[in-house]
């Protein structure tokens, strides 16, 4: 019996069923975000999202528990992309450098647009803000798993759970701090310049953590990043 095809990362390629499920999940998320933009928080229902996505109400609940959970999945998607890049980094690279480099690899500032938009809207909507915080908490668990896998590659090495959990919590806290500074500085603007600022703040927050929070003057210089293509913005 032939082996399943492999993806570029060496893992088994997703099945058609998995691809269909991913497409449905994305359609629900995009429909929810579209309604959020058109009507504002709290002004649409699960039925509205299901109709926009071309699915039944029952199918919606197979994927999400609420409208807020569907919206927060856009944040999940950004954080998952960053984690995917982290897992591709060399196993002997310092773990915080890997976290920083993973964000650098998300070269297009527009990748942070859903994260920025939902964060901004969550500031005036407690329910949406709660779902956003749950997405970050989910990412904390994912970082712990990714770091455990990284350290587990060293034969015979003991994995310090306190280190793993303190590391993951620190990474998430720095990410949230970057979001707070961005919102205060850019007032939630989704312009290309504002999104570039947010992306750089996220990268810089990992640099601060990696430097042990040395004074700003002594903090390491940012990794050079490719300038966005002029015809994209």
ZATI-76766 format. One record per residue (C-alpha): residue number from 1; residue in one letter; z, x, y. Coordinates in Angstrom, 2 decimals. Layout:
BEGIN
NUM_a_Z_X_Y
...
end
This chain:
BEGIN
1_x_0.00_0.00_0.00
2_x_-1.02_1.54_3.36
3_x_1.70_2.46_5.82
4_x_1.93_0.48_9.09
5_x_0.16_2.10_12.06
6_x_2.21_4.33_14.30
7_x_2.50_4.17_18.07
8_x_2.13_7.25_20.27
9_x_5.90_7.80_20.11
10_x_5.73_7.93_16.32
11_x_7.41_4.58_15.67
12_x_5.76_1.78_13.73
13_x_3.43_-0.22_15.98
14_x_4.69_-3.76_16.74
15_x_3.41_-6.56_14.53
16_x_1.29_-9.43_15.85
17_x_4.36_-11.68_15.68
18_x_6.39_-9.22_17.75
19_x_3.56_-8.94_20.29
20_x_3.34_-12.74_20.55
21_x_7.10_-13.01_21.08
22_x_6.98_-10.32_23.77
23_x_4.10_-12.14_25.49
24_x_6.01_-15.43_25.45
25_x_9.13_-13.76_26.84
26_x_7.09_-12.18_29.62
27_x_5.36_-15.49_30.43
28_x_8.75_-17.19_30.77
29_x_10.08_-14.44_33.00
30_x_7.00_-14.42_35.23
31_x_7.09_-18.21_35.53
32_x_10.78_-18.12_36.45
33_x_10.22_-15.44_39.09
34_x_7.22_-17.36_40.47
35_x_9.32_-20.50_40.85
36_x_12.11_-18.48_42.42
37_x_9.72_-17.19_45.07
38_x_8.21_-20.63_45.70
39_x_11.36_-22.75_45.71
40_x_14.34_-20.44_46.09
41_x_17.43_-20.05_43.89
42_x_18.84_-23.22_42.32
43_x_15.81_-25.35_43.15
44_x_14.11_-25.47_39.75
45_x_15.10_-26.23_36.18
46_x_14.52_-24.96_32.66
47_x_11.96_-27.77_32.28
48_x_10.09_-26.49_35.34
49_x_9.96_-22.96_33.91
50_x_8.85_-24.22_30.50
51_x_6.06_-26.29_32.05
52_x_4.87_-23.35_34.16
53_x_4.90_-21.06_31.11
54_x_3.10_-23.61_28.91
55_x_5.91_-23.88_26.36
56_x_8.47_-26.46_25.26
57_x_12.05_-26.66_26.47
58_x_13.16_-25.81_22.94
59_x_11.03_-22.68_22.93
60_x_12.58_-21.60_26.23
61_x_16.05_-21.70_24.66
62_x_14.82_-19.60_21.75
63_x_14.51_-16.78_24.31
64_x_16.98_-17.44_27.12
65_x_20.23_-19.32_27.63
66_x_19.62_-20.33_31.25
67_x_17.27_-20.03_34.22
68_x_19.37_-17.12_35.52
69_x_19.08_-15.27_32.21
70_x_15.30_-15.66_32.34
71_x_15.24_-14.22_35.85
72_x_17.55_-11.34_34.95
73_x_15.18_-10.29_32.17
74_x_12.98_-8.74_34.89
75_x_15.86_-6.36_35.58
76_x_16.23_-5.78_31.83
77_x_12.57_-4.79_31.72
78_x_12.94_-2.09_34.39
79_x_16.08_-0.68_32.80
80_x_14.43_-0.72_29.36
81_x_11.44_1.22_30.74
82_x_13.80_3.86_32.12
83_x_15.57_4.09_28.76
84_x_12.25_4.47_26.96
85_x_11.43_7.42_29.20
86_x_14.90_8.87_28.58
87_x_14.35_8.77_24.81
88_x_11.12_10.76_25.23
89_x_12.89_13.66_26.94
90_x_13.55_16.93_25.03
91_x_16.68_16.68_22.88
92_x_18.04_19.99_24.22
93_x_17.73_18.94_27.89
94_x_21.02_18.21_29.74
95_x_21.55_14.49_29.41
96_x_21.88_13.76_33.13
97_x_18.73_15.74_33.86
98_x_17.01_13.54_31.27
99_x_18.27_10.43_33.07
100_x_16.98_11.73_36.40
101_x_13.63_12.80_34.94
102_x_13.24_9.40_33.27
103_x_13.37_7.75_36.69
104_x_10.90_10.28_38.10
105_x_8.49_9.34_35.29
106_x_8.38_5.79_36.64
107_x_6.03_7.16_39.27
108_x_4.84_3.94_40.87
109_x_7.42_2.62_43.36
110_x_6.20_-0.89_42.52
111_x_7.98_-0.59_39.16
112_x_11.25_-1.21_41.01
113_x_9.92_-4.32_42.79
114_x_11.37_-6.91_40.34
115_x_14.70_-5.07_40.32
116_x_14.77_-5.03_44.13
117_x_13.68_-8.64_44.55
118_x_16.25_-10.08_42.15
119_x_19.03_-7.88_43.51
120_x_18.27_-9.13_47.04
121_x_18.21_-12.78_46.01
122_x_21.39_-12.35_44.00
123_x_23.31_-11.41_47.14
124_x_23.25_-15.05_48.23
125_x_23.38_-16.68_44.79
126_x_26.54_-16.07_42.74
127_x_25.04_-17.31_39.46
128_x_21.99_-15.08_39.74
129_x_24.18_-12.18_40.80
130_x_26.32_-12.71_37.69
131_x_23.22_-12.57_35.47
132_x_22.12_-9.40_37.22
133_x_25.49_-7.80_36.50
134_x_25.16_-8.83_32.86
135_x_21.79_-7.05_32.73
136_x_23.40_-3.86_34.02
137_x_26.23_-4.25_31.48
138_x_23.64_-4.59_28.73
139_x_22.06_-1.36_29.94
140_x_25.45_0.36_29.72
141_x_25.55_-0.40_26.00
142_x_21.97_0.81_25.61
143_x_22.77_4.10_27.37
144_x_25.72_4.63_25.02
145_x_23.43_4.10_22.02
146_x_20.74_6.40_23.43
147_x_23.26_9.14_24.20
148_x_24.87_8.77_20.79
149_x_21.45_9.18_19.17
150_x_20.78_12.28_21.30
151_x_24.06_13.96_20.38
152_x_23.81_12.80_16.79
153_x_20.77_15.06_16.36
154_x_23.09_18.07_16.41
155_x_24.15_18.53_12.80
156_x_27.90_18.48_12.35
157_x_28.65_17.74_16.01
158_x_31.49_15.34_16.75
159_x_30.63_12.59_19.20
160_x_33.33_11.92_21.80
161_x_33.38_8.17_22.43
162_x_35.28_8.62_25.69
163_x_32.57_11.00_26.94
164_x_29.80_8.57_25.92
165_x_31.39_5.57_27.59
166_x_32.45_7.43_30.73
167_x_28.92_8.86_31.00
168_x_27.22_5.48_30.61
169_x_29.61_3.82_33.05
170_x_29.03_6.58_35.60
171_x_25.24_6.31_35.31
172_x_25.37_2.55_35.83
173_x_27.80_2.85_38.76
174_x_25.49_5.36_40.44
175_x_22.54_3.02_39.91
176_x_24.45_0.14_41.48
177_x_25.49_2.36_44.40
178_x_21.83_3.22_44.99
179_x_20.99_-0.50_45.06
180_x_23.81_-1.21_47.53
181_x_22.70_1.60_49.88
182_x_19.07_0.48_49.65
183_x_19.96_-3.13_50.50
184_x_22.09_-2.08_53.48
185_x_19.39_0.28_54.71
186_x_16.24_-1.75_54.07
187_x_17.64_-5.30_54.25
188_x_15.94_-6.31_51.01
189_x_12.42_-5.52_52.23
190_x_9.84_-5.29_49.44
191_x_7.37_-3.17_51.41
192_x_5.91_-0.11_49.64
193_x_8.00_2.14_51.90
194_x_11.20_0.25_51.08
195_x_10.48_0.35_47.33
196_x_9.79_4.10_47.55
197_x_13.17_4.47_49.25
198_x_14.90_2.55_46.46
199_x_13.24_4.61_43.75
200_x_14.26_7.85_45.46
201_x_17.85_6.62_45.93
202_x_18.05_5.90_42.20
203_x_16.78_9.42_41.44
204_x_19.13_10.99_43.98
205_x_22.12_9.11_42.56
206_x_21.48_10.82_39.20
207_x_21.29_14.18_41.03
208_x_24.70_13.56_42.60
209_x_26.18_12.73_39.23
210_x_24.57_15.77_37.64
211_x_25.91_18.06_40.36
212_x_29.46_16.80_39.87
213_x_29.29_15.16_43.30
214_x_29.01_18.43_45.18
215_x_28.97_18.03_48.95
216_x_25.68_16.62_50.30
217_x_24.74_20.01_51.72
218_x_25.18_21.63_48.31
219_x_23.57_18.89_46.24
220_x_20.40_19.90_44.37
221_x_17.06_19.24_45.97
222_x_15.14_16.26_44.69
223_x_12.50_16.79_42.04
224_x_9.09_16.63_43.77
225_x_7.31_13.39_42.98
226_x_3.68_12.46_43.21
227_x_2.77_10.65_46.41
228_x_1.58_7.05_45.81
229_x_-2.16_6.60_45.85
230_x_-3.25_5.46_49.34
231_x_-5.51_2.74_47.94
232_x_-2.59_1.12_46.12
233_x_-0.42_0.46_49.16
end
